[in-house]
Amino acid sequence: MTTQGAVAGERADLLQALGEQRYFLRYTVRGLTDEQAAQRTTVSELCLGGLIKHVALTEKQWVNFIVGGPSAMSGADGASQAERADGFRMLDGETLAGLLQAYEQVAARTDELVVTLPDLNAAHPLPEAPWFESGARWSARRALLHIVAETAQHSGHADVIREALDGAKTMG
C-alpha cells in the first residue's frame, strides 16, 4: 500500500480521508466469527460481512470507471442485478477474513491510482442509469469523493449492526 508520505496536498487528503473511513469499517468487524459477520441484526438485509463485500465491490467498480469510463462498470442486466444483491450478503463458503483480504487488495489498487493518476480532473460520462443525471460527467476526483462517502455511509451502517449484534461500538 502507498504511504501518505509519498504524496502531498489534495491526493494526500484523499488518501487520509479514505484510509480513515476504511479503518472505521474494518475496526467494526474486529473479533467476529464468520457466523456473526453473516448475521442480520436489523430488519434490513445487511450484515457486516456483506457490507465489507459491498464496499469493496463498489470501490473496485468506481476505480474501474476512473480508469476505463462507463463501459468498465457493470450494467443493469439480470446477471448484474443478481450480483448486486449477492454483494450485500455473505454467501456459502465466504469468510470474513477472505472478504477483508479482498477489500485490502481493492484498497491498495485505489491508493496506487490516487498517487499515479496523471489528472484528477480527467472525466467520463456516467453510465446510463435511473439514479444518475442524464448526460452527467464525473471527474476522477468526484468518483474518489464518492468512494469516501460510500465507505463512510456504510461504516455507519456497520456500527449500528455491530452494536445490535453484541453491544460493541466503533466509537464512543
N, C-alpha and C positions, 0 to 999 in steps of 0.2 A: 504494500500500500504506500501511497505517496504521503510524505510528511508535510505538515503545514509550512515548515521552514523552507521547502523547495519553491514556494510561490509567495507572492505578496499581493496586497491590495484586494481588489474585488474577488479574485479567484481564491485567495486565502479565506476571505469572508464566506464565500460559498461553501468551501470545504469545511470550515469550522461549524457553520450552521447545520449542514447536513450531517456531519460527524456527531454533533451533539444530539440531534434527533434520533439518529441510528442507535447511539448509546442508550438513550432512554428506552427505546423499543426493545433492544436486546436485554437490558437490565430487568425489564418487566418479566421476562421468562426465566430468570435465574432460578436454578434449583428444581425445575419442574421435570416430572416424568413425561414420557410421550403421551400417556393416558390423560394426564392433567392438561397438557398442551392442546389436546384434541377435544377437550370437554367444553361444551357450550354452557355458559353460566347466566345468560340473559335470554330473552325471547328471540333475539336475532340469531342468524346462522353463524355468527362469528365465533371463532375460537382463537386462542393465542397462536398456535402453530399456523393456522390459516392466515392470520394477519401477517406473520413473518413472511409466509409464502407469497401473499398478495403484494406486499410492499416490494419484495424482491422482483416479482414479475413486472410490476408497474414501473419500477425504476429501470429495469432492463429494457422495457418497451420504449420508454421516453429517451433513453440513450440511443436506442436504435433509430428513433425519429431524428435525433440531433445529427446522427451520422448519415442516415440514408433517406430522410424525408418520410412522407406519409406512407409510402408503399412498404416501409420497413416495419410498420405497426400492423398487428393482426386486424383483420376486417370484422365485419358484422355477420359473417356466415354462421351456419349452425355449429360447426366444429369450434369456431372461436367463442361462441356463446357458452358452449359446454365447458370449454377450457376456462373461461372466465368464472363460471360457477365453481368449478373444481379448484380454482385459485384461491378461494376463500376458506377451504377446509383441508384438513389433513386426510389424505387417502390411505387406504391399507398399504402398509409397507413403508410409509413415510415416517421419518423420525424427526424430532425437534433438532437434534444435532445435525442431521443432514440438511434440514431447511436453513439452519443458521450458517452452515458451511456454504451453501448455495448463495445465500444473501451476502456473505463475506466476499465471494467471488464477483458478484454483481457490483458491490460497493467498490472493490478495487478497480474494476473497469471504469466505473463512473469517475472515480477520483483521478485516474490517469487521464481521462478525457478532459476533465476540468483543467488540468495542468497543461495539456498538449494542444488543445483545440486552438487553431490559429485565430479565430474570431468569434467572440461570444455574441456578436450581432448577426452572424450567419442565420438565415431564417428559411423556413419551409412552410408551405401551406399546411394547415391542419387537415387530417383525413376527414372525409365526409362522414358525419355522424350527427344525430339529432342534438347531442349535448354540446357541440361546437358551433360557434357562429359561422355561418356560411361565408366562405372566402377569406377567413381569418388566417393570419400567418403568425407563427411563434418563432422567436429567436432562440438560439441555444440557451441564452441567459434565462429567458422566460420558461423554457422547459425545465431547466435546472431548478428554478424557483418553485415550479410546480412539484418537482420531486421532493424538495424540502417541505412544502406544505402538506403533501400527501403523507410523508413519513410522520410529520408532527400530528396530523389528524389521527392517524391510525395508532400512534403511540398513546394518545389519549384514550382511544377505544380499548387498547390493550390494558391500560391501567385500570379501567372500570372492570373489565373481565377478570383480571387478576385479583382485584380486591374482592369481587364476588366469589372467586374460587376459594381463596384461603385467607383473605384479610390483608395480604401483603400489598404494600403501596410502592410505587416507583419514587414518589416524592412525598414529603410530609410526614 
